[in-house]
Amino acid sequence: MRYLLAKGNPSRPLQPLGDVISWDDCTGNRLHPTEKPVSVLLPLIQTYSAAQGTVLDPFSGSGSSLVAAKMLGRSYLGIELDAKYYALAIRRLANRELGNR
């Protein structure tokens, strides 16, 4: 499920994504129980956020969405309750680990 929360009246994307996204690149959930591949998040963030916008993930887990936002040059804000996953996300971002893991 995806939500687009934006201030004002943002224009619709010129090429919106379909309702079903092929998920060939499985993470194996090595870092988090509900881990998503960065490759799946990249087109979502690129399509539905402005280049100068900020990506908010209120349940950021291992930080895959934040890594994708960083790869696209977006600002990002992640919120994570579990200290273990918070530390993992910080490490991924600091180490510039920008792959699918």
Secondary structure, DSSP 8 states (H G I E B T S, - for coil): ------SS-----SS---S-----S--TTSS-TT---HHHHHHHHHHHS-TT-EEEETT-TT-HHHHHHHHTT-EEEE--S-HHHHHHHHHHHHTT--S--
